[in-house]
Amino acid sequence: MELNSPTEATRGGDAILFAGLAVSHGPAESHWFRVDVTGPDGREHLSYSRNVEAPNGRTEIKIPFSLNDAAGAWKVRVQDVASGVAAESRIQLK
């Protein structure tokens, strides 16, 4: 699993992440990814966590942070539902 994300984001702004599966032969087929977003307090934020379709094994994930979200280190975990392969990223929300 490859996960590219910004290292920082601003409250009230969007964080755009790109996730994809690396395959050894040919293009990947359509997959579903589970996205879990955890705030600085360690609690999962269900409004940002969801399942996303990944046509050809790749997708863009947008997290629309609100103005009242807590500043600090947020964790984003993306997992391929079929294989269980996962990657994590941290975004510093300012």
Secondary structure as UniProt FT lines:
FT   STRAND          2..4
FT   STRAND          8..9
FT   TURN            11..12
FT   STRAND          14..20
FT   STRAND          31..38
FT   TURN            40..41
FT   TURN            46..48
FT   STRAND          50..54
FT   HELIX           55..57
FT   STRAND          58..64
FT   TURN            67..68
FT   STRAND          72..80
FT   TURN            81..83
FT   STRAND          86..93
//
